[in-house]
Amino acid sequence: MRLVERERECAAVQGLVDGAVAGTGGLLVIEGPSGIGKSALLAELSERASAAGVAVRSVGATQLGAEVPFALARWLLEPLVREAPLLLAEGWVRHARPLFDGEAIGGGDERLLVQGLVALVTELRRTGGPLALLVDDAQWADPPSLEFLGELAARSEDVGVAVAVAIDTGQGELDRPVLQRLVAAAGAGLLAPAPLSAGAVGELVSERLPDAGEAFVARVAEAAGGNPLLVAELLDSAERHGTDDLRIPDGVARTVLLRLQDAGADARALAEAVAVLGVAPLRLAAVLAELHGRDAERAADELVARHVLVADEPLRFTQPLVGEALLAAIAPFDLAARHRRAAQLLAGDRASPDRIAAHLLRTRPGGEPWVCQALREAARSALGYGAPALAARWLARALAEPPAESDRGALLLELASARAAAGEPEAIETFERALASVAEPVGRADAWRGLSRMLYARGEFAGAATAAARGRAELPDGDPLADPLLAVELTAASAVPELAAGAIARLDALVGGVPPSEPMLLALLITHQAARVKEIDRVPELARRAVAGDPLIDPEAHGVPLLYVAGSLHFVDESELAEEMLDRGLARAIELGDPLAEVNLRAVRAWSRIFRGRLNPAAEDLDAILAVGELGWPSIDALCAMPLILLRLERGDLDGARDALRRAPAGAQVGQSWYEGAVALAEGDPAAALSFFEAAGAELEGGLGVVNPGVRPWRSSAALAAAQLGKLEQARSLVAVEVAQARAAK
C-alpha cells in the first residue's frame, strides 16, 4: 500500500538519506501505535538510501531478543563484520570483538563494549562508504543495544552514519529509561505519523475497490480509526468477502488476524510456528508446524500472498504484531509446549545457546536433563559476554526443571557464582544451599570462597572471615585449596578491629619465609610488608617474583593481585618498577579481552604516573575510564576517584575534585577520610581537614598498623592544617614523627 498523507515524514526520510551521503549522519525516531506506518516509512527510507548508494542494514527487534544483551547490535552488524573481520583487531574496536567471536572473558563491562561498537561503526563507515542502520520494533530491543544506538546518535556527526529507529508506543515499553533517553537524544528527528484522514482512506479504498460507495468508505474510516494497517486489513477482507458486509473486528488481535481468518489449516499452523520461533528458516518452521515438503511450501506461499509473511528466508512476518496476535491466541500450556519443541529444534540445528535458552524460559518444568544442559551452556555463554544477571536467570530456570540429583550441587554452585557476579543478594543464600548439596572438596572450597567474598561485598567482614576460615577447616594441612581461602579470610579480617591483630599476625608469620604461590595471598603479603615496614627491602624482590611467570591477569582476578603489588611498590618509592609491571599487565589484559582488568590497571597506573609527576599521562588513563561512563562497580569507582581527586587538586580544579570525591562510595577505600581532608584543606577549612586527617591516621595506624607514610602521608597533611590553625607545636610534632617513619621505611 502506497504512502498517503506522509509528505512531512518523507521529507525527513530524505533528509536522513542526504546526511548519510554527506557523512553527517543523524538519528530519526519514528514512534506511534501498531499499524500507523512506521515499518512502511523504514521501507521507504531503505529504498531511497539504496538508490542513493547508501549501504543499508535493517533488522527488527523481537521479544525473545529483548533478554539477551547486545542481541540487536549483533544482528545489525554481524553481516558487515563478516565482510571485514580484521576491523575487530584495532584500537577501541577490539572491545566489540567478544560479541562476534565468542572469546569474551566473564565479567566484561557493557560500556566498554558500547564504545567498541561505536568505534566499529565508525570504521565501517570509513572503509565501506555511506551507511544506514534501521531498527524496527525497538521497544523490544535489549537495553545495551539501545545504549549503543543512543551513543551512536549522540556522536552522529563524528561517526557519519544514519540511524532510524521505529518504536511501537502501544507496547507499554516507553517507561524504560534507556528508551526514553534514545527518543530524547540531542539532534534526533522525531516523527509521530498521524492517523489518516477520511479523505486519505477514501483514496486508498478507491484504488483497490473502485466500485465501493461513500458509505463503505465511511465505515472503513470509522472502523480503522485512521490506522493504515487496519485500513489495509479491512480492504483485504472486503476484497475476499465483498463490501456489503464489512467484518469489523472486536479488538486489535482479531483485526490483525483478518489475514488468516479463512486461511487453510496448514497456513495457520505455519504462521503459528513462525510466531513461536520468532524468525526461522522454512525447514524448522515446517517441523514445528508438523508439515512436510510441498505442504509447507504451499502454506508459506499462501501466507506470502496474504501479506502475512515476507517472501524471503528466513521466514518472518510483514508486521510483527501479526505474530504477537497469534501468540496471544494460543492457550498457555500449549504455548509452553511449543516453545519446548522449538528449543529442541534449535538445539538440533546448532543455534546459539542464547536463542535456545530464550525459548526454554517460556516452558514449564519437565525434568528433562537436556533442558538443564542447554540452560547451563547458555549461562556460560552469558557470563562470557558479561551478562551475569541473565546467566543467573537461566540457571535458576535450570534448577526449577529440576536437574538430576547428582547435578544439583554443581548447578547450585554455578547459580550462586552467577548471582555473585551480578551483585544479587540472593547469592549468599544460594552459596549456603550449594554447601548443603556439594560434597567434593573443590566445589566446597569454591562455595566457601564465593560466600566469603559476597559477605565481604555486603560489608559483613566478620562473617566473611568466618566463612573463609570454615572452608579452610574442612581441608587437610597443606591442601592447595586452602591458600585462596586464606587470602580471602585475611583480607576480610583486616577490616574487623577485633580480628585485625590476628590477620596481621598471620601475615607476620609469612614474612621471611618461603613466599606463597597463591597470587592474592602473595600480593597481600607484599602489601603487608610495605605498609607495616616488615623486611621492606624485600618488597621489590617479592614483587618481581609475583609477576615472573605471568603478570597476574586472569579472568577471575581481573588484575586485582597486580593492583596490590603495584600499589606496594608505590609505598616503597619504586613507582618506575610499578609502572613497568602495569604496562605489561595492561597489555595482557587487552590480549585477553578483559575490559574490567584494563580499567583496574589504568586506574593504578594513573597513581604511578601522578607519583612520578607525569600528570598528563595520568589524566589520559583516567579519561579513558571516564569515557565509558559510570562503571557500576563501587570498588572501581573508588579506585578511579582517589587519583582523580589528587590530579584535579594539583591542577587547581576544586569543583572537579569535589565531583571525584562524590564518585567514591563511603568507606570504599582504607584511609578514605584522607582524601576528604585534602579537599577540605583546598576549600579553606583547615579545622575540618585536620579532623579528617586525624581520622585517617586512627584508621590506618591505630587500627591496621600501617606505619609507612608512603601509604597515606596523613601526618604531614595534618601538619599543614594545624599550621593554618596556628597550632605550630602540633604541626612540628606531626612532621617529626613522619620524617622518622619515612627514614625507617628506606
LOFIMAR-141514 format. One line per field, with one value per residue (C-alpha): x, z, y; chain; residue in three letters. Coordinates in steps of 0.001 Angstrom, whole numbers. Layout:
// residues N
x	c(X,...);
z	c(Z,...);
y	c(Y,...);
c	c(A,...);
r	c(ALA,...);
This chain:
// residues 746
x	c(0,1405,2155,-525,-550,3094,4753,6407,7647,9053,10895,12521,13421,15096,16994,18418,19450,21179,23004,24213,25568,27224,28799,26995,24724,21760,19049,15399,12953,9557,7057,3401,907,930,-35,406,3026,6381,7602,6418,8482,11532,10978,10755,13975,15700,14605,15736,19041,19847,19058,21487,24323,23996,24551,21549,21349,17827,16670,13615,13841,11921,10626,12954,15963,14985,16505,19871,22358,23581,21433,20093,23536,24902,22071,22535,26292,27284,26909,29087,31685,31862,32869,35626,36738,40142,38480,37946,41673,42346,42005,38729,37079,38720,36273,33486,35264,33782,30295,31209,33786,32638,36032,34872,36048,33410,32690,33214,31930,28986,30008,33372,31533,29241,32267,33805,30627,30570,34203,33328,30534,32878,35402,32701,31626,35223,36172,32884,31245,27811,25866,22333,21246,17498,15770,12095,10139,12870,10584,11643,15358,17697,18823,22567,21803,19673,22570,24742,22225,21937,25702,25832,23198,24950,28105,26391,28370,31663,30514,28638,26101,22347,20273,16494,14519,10831,9131,5673,4153,1362,3664,3979,7786,8374,8804,12228,14702,17134,14376,13346,16959,17152,13970,15276,18778,20172,19616,17219,14442,11132,8257,4846,2726,-877,-3904,-5160,-7961,-11250,-10105,-6913,-8869,-11147,-8125,-6943,-10407,-10896,-7552,-8405,-12225,-13202,-16885,-17261,-19591,-19155,-20967,-18370,-15566,-17096,-17425,-13797,-12563,-14538,-13556,-9858,-9591,-7184,-4722,-3173,-2599,-6152,-7407,-5391,-6702,-10292,-9744,-8174,-11270,-13576,-11766,-12343,-15866,-17324,-18232,-21797,-20848,-17811,-16259,-15373,-13117,-13798,-10202,-6729,-5727,-8798,-8224,-4637,-5651,-8106,-5445,-5704,-9456,-10203,-6714,-6175,-5165,-1630,-1159,-2430,-162,2876,2056,1797,5131,6823,5220,6717,10157,10405,12466,13276,14050,11119,12554,12411,9051,7641,8761,7242,4006,4121,4075,6026,7701,5345,2629,4927,5930,2299,1404,4279,3207,-347,913,3066,93,-1948,843,1394,4978,7790,8665,12165,14156,14268,10524,9267,6070,5481,4147,5448,2115,707,2987,2084,-1611,-1110,807,-1913,-4455,-2581,-3527,-782,60,22,2284,4772,4893,5547,8400,9969,9680,11142,14101,14664,14621,17028,19359,19404,20110,23096,21525,23177,22770,21100,18342,17640,17520,15140,12571,13240,12456,8919,8451,7155,9465,9544,12545,14415,18228,18843,16969,19303,22316,21160,20429,23797,25547,23664,24612,28298,27893,26173,28961,31387,29940,29455,25768,25801,22215,20937,23121,21603,18086,18808,20459,17501,15224,17525,17241,13443,13459,14831,18252,19297,20122,23767,23970,22061,25053,27135,24182,23580,27232,27037,23869,25454,28547,26442,24346,27515,28929,25647,25756,22478,21951,20389,23894,24596,21625,22438,26042,24681,22323,25237,27263,24395,24493,28119,30354,33528,36342,36960,33301,33015,36143,34708,31417,33074,35263,32265,30208,33062,33508,29783,29637,32660,30986,27924,30100,29815,33571,33469,31076,33280,36352,34434,33139,36619,38005,35307,36211,39880,38990,37469,40749,43740,47005,48931,45942,46495,42811,43475,45612,42884,40582,43282,43736,40014,39979,42897,41518,38210,39739,41945,38791,37475,39114,38882,40240,42805,45507,45136,45260,48341,49947,49214,50857,53748,54298,54748,57336,60791,59569,59002,56721,53232,52431,48768,48699,46307,47999,51423,50019,48611,51955,53778,51308,51640,55421,55367,52646,53922,57640,58381,61538,60609,63816,62404,59286,60775,62201,58883,57037,59281,58741,54970,54927,57792,55618,52573,51530,48769,45935,43308,39546,38607,41035,40671,44098,43424,46584,48711,46826,48093,51625,51963,50429,53007,55828,54499,54760,58497,59298,59510,56946,59010,59041,55320,54542,56654,54655,51385,52325,52892,49702,47688,49000,47975,44519,43986,45195,42690,39898,39243,37939,37460,41111,42077,40120,41567,45134,44635,43455,46533,48862,47398,48639,52097,52189,50977,53688,56250,54877,53530,50143,49154,49662,47842,44942,44876,44438,41678,39948,39945,37985,35610,34944,32917,30581,29569,31088,28639,31383,31763,35307,36454,34672,36529,39829,39407,38120,41139,43837,41336,40973,44732,45116,42395,43687,47154,45585,43585,40238,38463,34998,36373,37973,34640,32932,35563,35059,31349,32151,33645,31151,31583,34165,35123,38843,41010,42031,39401,38981,42484,41058,38158,40736,42665,39504,38555,42039,41749,38343,39957,38574,41681,39670,37599,40709,42619,39730,39649,43430,43424,40563,42612,45572,43451,42177,45483,47953,45822,43589,45675,49242,50156,53274,54663,53810,54071,50627,48968,51050,48398,50737,52325,48876,47561,50584,49612,46088,47380,49794,46952,45059,48093,48860,52562,53819,51348,52465,56165,55467,53483,56210,58972,57208,56516,60130,61283,58798,59910,63564,62652,60878,64006);
z	c(0,-1024,1458,1693,3856,4690,2902,6058,7044,3559,3680,6985,5472,2530,4909,6723,3423,2438,5796,5204,1781,3106,6058,8706,9735,12020,14035,13071,15618,14318,17046,17125,17660,15791,12159,11890,9149,10930,9056,5773,6426,7202,3934,2124,3792,2793,-816,-1062,683,-1595,-4636,-3357,-2968,794,2253,4392,7332,8625,11458,13636,17384,18931,22396,22572,21836,24490,27187,25512,25938,22638,20634,18411,17916,16882,14405,12987,12482,12147,8325,7948,10352,8408,5357,7226,10226,10517,11792,15167,15904,16022,18642,20510,18025,19808,22692,20311,19329,22092,20677,17339,18056,21380,23048,25761,29333,32103,33878,30846,31141,28897,28492,27008,24572,23626,22898,20870,18796,18098,17011,14818,13058,12561,10852,8758,7515,6884,4960,3302,2482,3411,5811,7238,10200,10536,13548,13643,16829,19016,22049,22165,21847,24651,26776,25966,22236,22857,24797,21750,19398,21733,21886,18107,17756,20194,18091,14701,13260,14081,13056,9941,9939,9515,12186,12036,14838,14899,18279,18884,21569,22146,23675,27105,26916,26755,30536,30087,30819,28140,25504,26750,26513,22921,21979,23713,22194,21155,17474,16994,14477,15887,13690,15032,11978,12416,11659,8106,7387,5897,2583,2606,3449,530,-1816,-677,-968,-4481,-5622,-4528,-4677,-7234,-7154,-3382,-2343,120,2854,2685,2804,5917,7614,6850,8112,11329,11945,11282,13142,10510,11130,7743,8634,9817,6703,4617,6666,6186,2473,2230,3912,1637,-1450,-294,1061,-658,554,1625,4923,6373,9022,11874,14481,18193,19096,17708,17746,15807,13373,12808,12257,9494,7048,8444,9039,6159,5545,5367,8417,7085,6595,10108,11620,9788,10848,14480,14178,12899,15754,18289,16675,16030,12847,11351,8120,6494,7267,11064,11000,8943,11507,14362,12365,11595,7849,5207,1932,-556,2083,3959,796,-286,3177,3012,-448,812,3730,1397,-890,2095,3065,6328,5612,3734,562,1748,4040,6994,7448,9210,9416,7312,10522,13849,15542,13469,15375,18691,17982,17050,20265,22320,20784,21780,25138,27800,28317,24583,24000,26624,24947,21567,22987,24348,20937,19325,21697,20745,17059,17511,19579,16822,14331,16426,17105,19597,23283,23936,21438,22765,26352,25454,24438,27449,29777,28382,29059,32113,34189,32897,34488,31200,31517,28108,29233,32202,29982,27389,30022,31713,28355,27686,31143,30442,27207,29025,31588,28684,27279,30659,31444,34837,35698,32575,33356,36829,35395,33062,35810,38127,35400,35057,38801,38509,35733,38058,37364,38299,41982,41135,39260,41772,43845,40848,39385,42681,42760,39198,40080,43216,41293,38590,41187,42936,39680,39122,42647,43609,47391,46755,46020,49736,50316,47117,48205,51507,49623,47457,50552,51723,48433,47292,48751,46676,48119,45117,44845,48585,48591,45697,47569,50811,48911,46988,50166,51890,49011,48919,52664,52317,49488,51688,54449,56725,57205,60303,58600,55514,57567,59424,56191,54694,57927,57977,54416,55357,58357,56053,54184,55262,56083,53010,50659,47838,48030,51421,50251,48191,51211,53496,51211,51397,55156,55859,53550,55447,58906,58362,58266,61631,64650,66848,64056,62506,65028,64232,60479,60885,62990,60276,57689,60077,60261,56489,56467,55790,54860,51514,49563,48984,45468,45571,43748,46036,49185,47886,46897,50414,51935,49770,50786,54430,54359,52528,54643,58012,57211,57636,55750,53432,51431,50110,48608,45127,45010,46032,43533,40704,41846,41845,38171,36949,35232,34323,35080,37414,34937,34730,34096,37760,39393,36849,37744,41472,42659,40391,41777,45273,44075,42121,44976,47363,45058,45260,49057,48787,46100,43286,41060,37928,38506,39321,36045,34116,35640,34991,31336,30989,32839,30756,27545,28853,29840,26329,24849,26983,26084,29786,29937,33719,34257,31785,33759,37049,35832,34157,37485,39320,36544,36945,40564,39370,36918,39492,41917,39169,38271,34889,35218,31550,31010,34311,33041,29840,31819,33977,30985,29271,32237,32484,28733,29157,31694,35101,35597,38151,40223,43572,44179,40727,41065,44342,42819,39990,42243,44555,41979,40217,43371,43621,39915,39933,43116,41541,38601,40795,39810,43178,41720,39785,42954,44781,41946,42068,45823,45250,42901,45742,47889,51600,53196,49895,50435,53532,54718,52518,55024,54000,50604,52275,54282,51147,49593,52829,53032,49446,50320,53068,56013,57964,61043,59089,57204,60435,61739,58526,58532,62176,61432,58585,60931,63543,60934,59211,62061,65112,63616,60893,61994,58807,59681,56216,55332,51694,52055,53128,54433,56944,59480,57063,55703,59231,59963,57137,58547,62099,60956,59274,62569,64426,66139,65332,68041,66932,63332,64240,66232,63369,60857,63103,63541,59823,58918,61322,59839,56307,57221,58771,55550,53427);
y	c(0,3361,6129,8808,11946,11329,14257,15629,12200,11551,14875,13839,10473,12190,14468,11459,9883,13134,13126,9579,10528,13699,11868,13944,11088,11644,9931,9616,8198,7115,6361,5501,2682,-596,-245,3527,3108,3037,-34,1471,4595,2460,618,3958,5051,1810,2194,5815,5128,2197,4322,6967,4452,4069,596,-368,-2757,-3295,-5547,-5905,-6441,-9335,-10180,-13177,-10999,-8437,-10656,-11150,-8263,-6808,-9251,-6477,-4948,-8334,-8967,-5489,-5550,-9207,-9424,-6331,-7736,-10993,-8971,-7083,-9214,-7533,-4364,-6072,-6124,-2394,369,717,-1621,-4551,-4056,-5141,-8341,-10576,-10012,-11559,-14246,-15729,-15295,-12866,-13313,-13344,-10067,-7791,-4219,-3311,315,-597,-2869,41,2205,-623,-934,2814,2599,-385,1510,4462,2186,510,3939,4993,1871,978,4288,5702,3530,3500,1356,746,-839,-1740,-2501,-1023,-1303,-4962,-4207,-5210,-2217,-2496,-2311,771,2316,1637,3280,6272,6698,6351,9064,11400,11162,11066,13981,12255,8774,9905,7058,7450,5703,5234,3618,2711,2361,923,3140,649,-1978,-364,-250,3519,3681,2104,4928,3790,4010,7435,8649,7432,9310,12440,12273,15637,16325,13418,13905,12704,11574,10618,9803,10909,8738,9005,11420,10234,11695,9641,6491,7268,7428,4016,2481,3849,2408,-1128,-1133,1499,441,885,3671,6521,4606,1829,4385,5922,2535,1665,5038,4668,1047,1610,4905,6135,3302,2438,-1215,-1701,41,-2415,-5372,-4283,-3806,-7294,-8688,-6716,-7973,-11545,-11192,-8145,-4670,-5357,-6985,-5252,-7502,-5182,-6914,-6759,-5958,-5352,-9021,-10083,-7222,-8232,-11861,-10986,-12108,-15636,-15750,-18104,-19454,-23181,-25202,-25656,-21915,-21185,-23849,-22471,-18912,-20023,-21860,-18697,-16752,-19158,-19343,-15611,-15746,-19135,-20985,-22744,-26187,-25570,-23818,-26685,-29272,-27269,-26954,-30698,-30052,-31919,-30962,-29366,-28855,-26476,-24656,-24223,-22919,-20424,-19261,-18731,-16637,-14545,-13989,-12821,-10384,-12275,-13366,-11677,-13586,-14467,-16727,-16825,-16640,-13527,-11524,-8449,-6889,-8278,-7625,-10492,-12864,-11237,-11645,-15291,-15999,-14324,-16689,-19877,-21434,-21044,-24715,-25361,-22360,-23560,-26987,-25376,-23309,-26507,-28145,-25001,-25178,-28824,-27971,-25068,-27237,-29827,-27056,-25865,-22472,-20147,-21110,-17754,-18393,-21882,-20644,-17793,-20443,-22643,-19738,-19852,-23561,-25364,-27596,-31154,-32834,-33291,-33422,-31819,-28691,-28217,-28827,-26267,-23632,-24164,-23820,-20587,-19318,-19953,-18009,-15140,-14972,-14888,-11685,-10055,-10704,-12483,-11464,-13195,-16222,-16343,-16255,-19150,-21181,-20559,-21940,-24972,-25544,-25479,-28146,-29835,-31402,-34897,-35085,-35820,-32488,-30363,-29268,-28217,-26304,-24502,-23501,-22160,-20222,-18801,-17701,-16038,-14229,-13126,-11756,-9890,-8478,-10143,-10533,-13955,-15221,-15588,-17886,-19803,-20396,-21724,-24079,-25201,-26030,-28234,-30177,-30209,-32882,-32802,-30615,-28350,-27391,-26782,-24622,-22595,-22191,-21081,-18624,-17255,-16929,-15122,-12697,-11888,-11299,-9032,-7118,-6625,-5199,-8251,-8512,-10714,-13141,-13162,-14032,-16752,-18325,-18500,-19940,-22641,-23549,-23886,-26006,-28629,-29082,-31154,-29425,-28435,-28615,-26098,-25106,-23529,-20598,-18856,-19161,-17810,-14818,-14013,-14598,-12275,-9567,-9593,-9970,-6923,-4792,-6082,-4401,-7493,-9713,-7382,-8264,-11959,-11280,-9142,-11889,-14469,-12255,-11559,-15315,-15420,-12647,-14027,-17469,-19132,-16772,-18231,-19357,-18248,-14864,-12998,-14255,-13227,-9833,-9384,-10328,-7793,-5078,-6086,-5790,-2471,-841,-2058,-1798,-5518,-6536,-3724,-4112,-7427,-5822,-5159,-8692,-10255,-8056,-9264,-12858,-12314,-11354,-13538,-16148,-14097,-10507,-11723,-11255,-13955,-13975,-14324,-11887,-9027,-7689,-7231,-9057,-6856,-3869,-4766,-5481,-2239,-251,-1696,-628,2944,2717,1997,4615,2075,3785,3245,-524,-399,1338,-1173,-4040,-2240,-1726,-5474,-6293,-3867,-5416,-8839,-7599,-6234,-9512,-11420,-9014,-8300,-4700,-4755,-5651,-2948,-349,-1632,-1327,2033,3416,2120,3235,6705,6572,5622,8485,11011,9876,10448,13883,12742,14405,14428,10667,10056,12156,10085,6874,8354,9944,6544,5183,8142,7990,4829,6471,5186,1759,463,-1225,636,-605,532,3869,4386,3273,5764,8536,8711,9520,11758,13863,14398,15093,17734,19342,19531,21333,23702,22171,22170,21567,18610,17224,17524,15660,12909,12562,12074,9177,7155,5213,5928,3654,2053,2733,2351,5826,7475,10311,11485,12488,14249,16156,17107,18558,20347,21900,23135,24600,26681,24713,23611,22596,20071,18971,18303,16211,14169,13623,12518,10096,8637,8227,6483,4034,3378,3389,2765,97,-1516,-913,967,2970,3671,7298,6300,4685,7936,10854,11798,13424,15899,16712,17201,19395,21762,22042,22519,25243,27139,26952,28381,25072,25204,22830,20178,20700,20331,17159,15606,16356,15000,11657,11298,12065,9361,6895,7740,7136,3790,2801,3301);
c	c(A,A,A,A,A,A,A,A,A,A,A,A,A,A,A,A,A,A,A,A,A,A,A,A,A,A,A,A,A,A,A,A,A,A,A,A,A,A,A,A,A,A,A,A,A,A,A,A,A,A,A,A,A,A,A,A,A,A,A,A,A,A,A,A,A,A,A,A,A,A,A,A,A,A,A,A,A,A,A,A,A,A,A,A,A,A,A,A,A,A,A,A,A,A,A,A,A,A,A,A,A,A,A,A,A,A,A,A,A,A,A,A,A,A,A,A,A,A,A,A,A,A,A,A,A,A,A,A,A,A,A,A,A,A,A,A,A,A,A,A,A,A,A,A,A,A,A,A,A,A,A,A,A,A,A,A,A,A,A,A,A,A,A,A,A,A,A,A,A,A,A,A,A,A,A,A,A,A,A,A,A,A,A,A,A,A,A,A,A,A,A,A,A,A,A,A,A,A,A,A,A,A,A,A,A,A,A,A,A,A,A,A,A,A,A,A,A,A,A,A,A,A,A,A,A,A,A,A,A,A,A,A,A,A,A,A,A,A,A,A,A,A,A,A,A,A,A,A,A,A,A,A,A,A,A,A,A,A,A,A,A,A,A,A,A,A,A,A,A,A,A,A,A,A,A,A,A,A,A,A,A,A,A,A,A,A,A,A,A,A,A,A,A,A,A,A,A,A,A,A,A,A,A,A,A,A,A,A,A,A,A,A,A,A,A,A,A,A,A,A,A,A,A,A,A,A,A,A,A,A,A,A,A,A,A,A,A,A,A,A,A,A,A,A,A,A,A,A,A,A,A,A,A,A,A,A,A,A,A,A,A,A,A,A,A,A,A,A,A,A,A,A,A,A,A,A,A,A,A,A,A,A,A,A,A,A,A,A,A,A,A,A,A,A,A,A,A,A,A,A,A,A,A,A,A,A,A,A,A,A,A,A,A,A,A,A,A,A,A,A,A,A,A,A,A,A,A,A,A,A,A,A,A,A,A,A,A,A,A,A,A,A,A,A,A,A,A,A,A,A,A,A,A,A,A,A,A,A,A,A,A,A,A,A,A,A,A,A,A,A,A,A,A,A,A,A,A,A,A,A,A,A,A,A,A,A,A,A,A,A,A,A,A,A,A,A,A,A,A,A,A,A,A,A,A,A,A,A,A,A,A,A,A,A,A,A,A,A,A,A,A,A,A,A,A,A,A,A,A,A,A,A,A,A,A,A,A,A,A,A,A,A,A,A,A,A,A,A,A,A,A,A,A,A,A,A,A,A,A,A,A,A,A,A,A,A,A,A,A,A,A,A,A,A,A,A,A,A,A,A,A,A,A,A,A,A,A,A,A,A,A,A,A,A,A,A,A,A,A,A,A,A,A,A,A,A,A,A,A,A,A,A,A,A,A,A,A,A,A,A,A,A,A,A,A,A,A,A,A,A,A,A,A,A,A,A,A,A,A,A,A,A,A,A,A,A,A,A,A,A,A,A,A,A,A,A,A,A,A,A,A,A,A,A,A,A,A,A,A,A,A,A,A,A,A,A,A,A,A,A,A,A,A,A,A,A,A,A,A,A,A,A,A,A,A,A,A,A,A,A,A,A,A,A,A,A,A,A,A,A,A,A,A,A,A,A,A,A,A,A,A,A,A,A,A,A,A,A,A,A,A,A,A,A,A,A,A,A,A,A,A,A,A,A,A,A);
r	c(MET,ARG,LEU,VAL,GLU,ARG,GLU,ARG,GLU,CYS,ALA,ALA,VAL,GLN,GLY,LEU,VAL,ASP,GLY,ALA,VAL,ALA,GLY,THR,GLY,GLY,LEU,LEU,VAL,ILE,GLU,GLY,PRO,SER,GLY,ILE,GLY,LYS,SER,ALA,LEU,LEU,ALA,GLU,LEU,SER,GLU,ARG,ALA,SER,ALA,ALA,GLY,VAL,ALA,VAL,ARG,SER,VAL,GLY,ALA,THR,GLN,LEU,GLY,ALA,GLU,VAL,PRO,PHE,ALA,LEU,ALA,ARG,TRP,LEU,LEU,GLU,PRO,LEU,VAL,ARG,GLU,ALA,PRO,LEU,LEU,LEU,ALA,GLU,GLY,TRP,VAL,ARG,HIS,ALA,ARG,PRO,LEU,PHE,ASP,GLY,GLU,ALA,ILE,GLY,GLY,GLY,ASP,GLU,ARG,LEU,LEU,VAL,GLN,GLY,LEU,VAL,ALA,LEU,VAL,THR,GLU,LEU,ARG,ARG,THR,GLY,GLY,PRO,LEU,ALA,LEU,LEU,VAL,ASP,ASP,ALA,GLN,TRP,ALA,ASP,PRO,PRO,SER,LEU,GLU,PHE,LEU,GLY,GLU,LEU,ALA,ALA,ARG,SER,GLU,ASP,VAL,GLY,VAL,ALA,VAL,ALA,VAL,ALA,ILE,ASP,THR,GLY,GLN,GLY,GLU,LEU,ASP,ARG,PRO,VAL,LEU,GLN,ARG,LEU,VAL,ALA,ALA,ALA,GLY,ALA,GLY,LEU,LEU,ALA,PRO,ALA,PRO,LEU,SER,ALA,GLY,ALA,VAL,GLY,GLU,LEU,VAL,SER,GLU,ARG,LEU,PRO,ASP,ALA,GLY,GLU,ALA,PHE,VAL,ALA,ARG,VAL,ALA,GLU,ALA,ALA,GLY,GLY,ASN,PRO,LEU,LEU,VAL,ALA,GLU,LEU,LEU,ASP,SER,ALA,GLU,ARG,HIS,GLY,THR,ASP,ASP,LEU,ARG,ILE,PRO,ASP,GLY,VAL,ALA,ARG,THR,VAL,LEU,LEU,ARG,LEU,GLN,ASP,ALA,GLY,ALA,ASP,ALA,ARG,ALA,LEU,ALA,GLU,ALA,VAL,ALA,VAL,LEU,GLY,VAL,ALA,PRO,LEU,ARG,LEU,ALA,ALA,VAL,LEU,ALA,GLU,LEU,HIS,GLY,ARG,ASP,ALA,GLU,ARG,ALA,ALA,ASP,GLU,LEU,VAL,ALA,ARG,HIS,VAL,LEU,VAL,ALA,ASP,GLU,PRO,LEU,ARG,PHE,THR,GLN,PRO,LEU,VAL,GLY,GLU,ALA,LEU,LEU,ALA,ALA,ILE,ALA,PRO,PHE,ASP,LEU,ALA,ALA,ARG,HIS,ARG,ARG,ALA,ALA,GLN,LEU,LEU,ALA,GLY,ASP,ARG,ALA,SER,PRO,ASP,ARG,ILE,ALA,ALA,HIS,LEU,LEU,ARG,THR,ARG,PRO,GLY,GLY,GLU,PRO,TRP,VAL,CYS,GLN,ALA,LEU,ARG,GLU,ALA,ALA,ARG,SER,ALA,LEU,GLY,TYR,GLY,ALA,PRO,ALA,LEU,ALA,ALA,ARG,TRP,LEU,ALA,ARG,ALA,LEU,ALA,GLU,PRO,PRO,ALA,GLU,SER,ASP,ARG,GLY,ALA,LEU,LEU,LEU,GLU,LEU,ALA,SER,ALA,ARG,ALA,ALA,ALA,GLY,GLU,PRO,GLU,ALA,ILE,GLU,THR,PHE,GLU,ARG,ALA,LEU,ALA,SER,VAL,ALA,GLU,PRO,VAL,GLY,ARG,ALA,ASP,ALA,TRP,ARG,GLY,LEU,SER,ARG,MET,LEU,TYR,ALA,ARG,GLY,GLU,PHE,ALA,GLY,ALA,ALA,THR,ALA,ALA,ALA,ARG,GLY,ARG,ALA,GLU,LEU,PRO,ASP,GLY,ASP,PRO,LEU,ALA,ASP,PRO,LEU,LEU,ALA,VAL,GLU,LEU,THR,ALA,ALA,SER,ALA,VAL,PRO,GLU,LEU,ALA,ALA,GLY,ALA,ILE,ALA,ARG,LEU,ASP,ALA,LEU,VAL,GLY,GLY,VAL,PRO,PRO,SER,GLU,PRO,MET,LEU,LEU,ALA,LEU,LEU,ILE,THR,HIS,GLN,ALA,ALA,ARG,VAL,LYS,GLU,ILE,ASP,ARG,VAL,PRO,GLU,LEU,ALA,ARG,ARG,ALA,VAL,ALA,GLY,ASP,PRO,LEU,ILE,ASP,PRO,GLU,ALA,HIS,GLY,VAL,PRO,LEU,LEU,TYR,VAL,ALA,GLY,SER,LEU,HIS,PHE,VAL,ASP,GLU,SER,GLU,LEU,ALA,GLU,GLU,MET,LEU,ASP,ARG,GLY,LEU,ALA,ARG,ALA,ILE,GLU,LEU,GLY,ASP,PRO,LEU,ALA,GLU,VAL,ASN,LEU,ARG,ALA,VAL,ARG,ALA,TRP,SER,ARG,ILE,PHE,ARG,GLY,ARG,LEU,ASN,PRO,ALA,ALA,GLU,ASP,LEU,ASP,ALA,ILE,LEU,ALA,VAL,GLY,GLU,LEU,GLY,TRP,PRO,SER,ILE,ASP,ALA,LEU,CYS,ALA,MET,PRO,LEU,ILE,LEU,LEU,ARG,LEU,GLU,ARG,GLY,ASP,LEU,ASP,GLY,ALA,ARG,ASP,ALA,LEU,ARG,ARG,ALA,PRO,ALA,GLY,ALA,GLN,VAL,GLY,GLN,SER,TRP,TYR,GLU,GLY,ALA,VAL,ALA,LEU,ALA,GLU,GLY,ASP,PRO,ALA,ALA,ALA,LEU,SER,PHE,PHE,GLU,ALA,ALA,GLY,ALA,GLU,LEU,GLU,GLY,GLY,LEU,GLY,VAL,VAL,ASN,PRO,GLY,VAL,ARG,PRO,TRP,ARG,SER,SER,ALA,ALA,LEU,ALA,ALA,ALA,GLN,LEU,GLY,LYS,LEU,GLU,GLN,ALA,ARG,SER,LEU,VAL,ALA,VAL,GLU,VAL,ALA,GLN,ALA,ARG,ALA,ALA,LYS);
